[in-house]
Amino acid sequence: MTQQPTKPTRFTFRTLILLLLPIILLVGVIVLFLTTGGGLDLESAAPVESLDIEHYQLTQNVIELHVRNTGPEAITIAQLVINEAIMPFTITPNTDIPRLARAVIHINYPWSYGEAYGVTLFTSNAITFGVDIPVAFETPQPDSATFWGFTLIGLYVGVIPVFLGIFWFPALRTLGRRTMTFLMAATAGLLIFLGLDTLAEALEFANEVPSTFQGIGLIGIGAVATFLLLDAISKGQTNTSADETQRRLSIAFMIAIGIGFHNLGEGLAIGAAYNVGEIALGTFLVVGFIIQNITEGLGIIAPVLRDRPSVKNLAVMGLIGGAPAILGAWIGGYTPSPFLAVLFLAIGAGAIFEVIYEIAKLIQKDTTREAMPMTIFSGVLSGMLLLWVTGLFIK
């Protein structure tokens, strides 16, 4: 008995109606609930308002607050107090701030360098929102001096130490097979620690993201989407090319990408510290990251130690891994944003964990003829301990 060929399905107008019908009914249910209150005649005992003060900027005799309404309804700013003194202010574009809209509050105030100030906003419903300025400091403006200053910070933090780590390449190539396996395992350990640290930083920034934007969910989306995307790219490259040398080079590039997103997050943290005048903290972070990031260059070159990658490829990988610190310093120094910090760090975490998965497969393939469990164990542990020790200079 021969099987009849199945007819190809067609997308018809009837199919469209069937797909749209549940959505139309859902909209009707929502409208019904909003107009009738779901059968309950209840009103909120107090207005529900939420205002996020995203960041502040200080210029000579002026304080600007950049705010966003993250509540369910529009907010009206009625009064502003600085250190218990009521101050006049203007708001652009309007004193009434719609839901999820941004506004800039402009206050003419003769602040003094190095002093601390507390700013409190009162809405028309007498609900307060405040921000503390621990150290009054003129906010860096986008000019050539600060631009090159943040660029140099990014070079010191990301580009230079990553390239210094890559300079170990000629010496490491002379080592034996077991040592190569140890270094691959150490790279996995470095990345495991780096990935966990990146997730921890993302969770820390997520606490500063308004609840409306669901920082934890943003971490999940960024990390999972990046992991699956890189995994799909890696499998596509494996299917199209059986060249193991090219595959190891691809893994090295993916390591550089993951480290690059991590360094972008580091640049954001340093730039934000300088933005609010915490110069000592910014300097401390720069020195700590310089010490730590030299190990990242080692992690980038580990998969290709047995090969002969071109100087151009090594240079490009170094720039991919280190240069994002410059971009992060620009963003953090001029417009610090917890939302962007969470997103970038989540993407970095997803990339790092996907690379760990690729390295694990590479180690497993390289040790099929000779199992080296203690070499792998000691390598992973050494890599994690190395970053933990260097992290003592930062945390």
Residue, then its C-alpha position, 0 to 999 in steps of 0.5 A: m500500500t503506497q502512502q499518499p503524499t501530504k498536501p502542502t499547507r497554505f496560509t489562508f484568510r480563514t487561518l488568519i481569522l482563527l489566529l486573531l480571534p483569541i487576541i481580539l477576545l482577549v482585548g475585549v476581556i481587558v477592556l471589560f475589566l478596565t471599564t467595570g473594575g472586574g465587578l469590584d468597586l474599590e479605589s486605592a487607599a493611596p496613590v501608587e507613584s514611582l519615580d526613578i532618578e537615573h542620574y544627576q549632573l552638576t555644572q557651575n551653580v546648576i544641578e540637573l536631575h534626569v528622572r523617569n516615571t516608572g509608576p502606573e500613572a502620570i506624576t506631577i512634581a510639585q516641590l523640590v527641597i535641597n538640604e531642607a531648603i525649598m528651591p525653585f526649579t524648572i522641568t523639561p518638557n513638563t511638570d506632568i511626567p507620563r508613565l515611562a517618560r523621561a524629564v530633566i529637572h533644572i535647579n539653579y543652586p550655588w553648590s560648593y565643591g566637595e560638599a554633600y547634598g540631599v535632594t528631595l522631590f515632592t509630587s502633587n500627592a505629597i509622595t517623596f523621592g530623593v537622591d543623595i549627592p555625596v561629593a559635589f563635583e562638576t560632571p565631566q562634559p563631552d569635550s576633547a579633554t575628558f574624551w581622551g581621558f576616558t579613552l586612556i582609562g579604557l586603554y589602561v584597563g582593557v587594551i594594554p593588559v590584554f595585549l600583554g597577556i597575548f605576548w606570552f604566546p611565543a613562550l607558551r608555544t614551546l610547552g608540552r602537550r600536558t601543559m597545553t591541556f593544563l592551560m586550556a583547563a586554566t582558561a576554563g577556570l578563568l572563564i568560570f570565575l569571570g562568568l560568575d563575577t559578571l553575573a554577580e555584577a549584573l545582579e548588583f546593577a539590576n537592583e538599581v534598574p526600575s522594577t518596571f524594566q525587570g532587571i532579573g528578566l533582562i539578565g536572563i534574556g541577555a545571557v540565554a539569547t547570547f549563549l544560544l546565538l553563539d552556540a548556533i554560530s559555532k555549530g554552523q561553523t563546525n558543519t561547514s568546516a572540518d578544519e580543527t585549526q579553524r575551529r580552535l581559532s573560532i573559539a579564541f575569537m569567541i573568548a575574546i568576544g565574551i571578555g570584551f563584553h566583560n571589559l565593557g562592564e568594567g569600563l562602565a563601572i570605572g566611568a560611573a565612579y569618575n562621573v560622580g567624583e569618586i576619583a579615589l575609587g576610580t583610580f583603585l578600580v583602574v589599578g586592580f583591573i590592570i592587574q587582573n586583565i593580563t590573565e584575560g590575554l592568556g585565556i584568549i590565546a590558550p586554544v590556539l597555542r598549538d597553531r600558528p595564528s597570524v599576527k593580524n588575528l592576534a591583534v584583532m582578538g586583543l582589540i575585541g577583548g580589550a577595546p570595549a573597556i574604552l566604550g564602557a568608560w565613555i558611557g559610564g563617564y558621560t551617561p551612566s545607565p544601570f539598564l545598559a550595564v545590566l544588558f551588557l553584563a548579561i550578554g557578556a555572561g552568556a558569551i563567557f558560559e558558551v565559550i566554557y562549553e566549547i572549551a570543555k568539548l575541545i578538552q574532551k576531544d584532545t584527551t580521548r587518547e590519554a585521560m588527564p583528570m588531575t591535570i584538568f582539575s588542577g588547571v581549572l582550580s588554578g585558573m579560578l584561584l588566579l582570578w580570585v587572588t587578583g580580585l583581592f586588589i579590586k574588591 
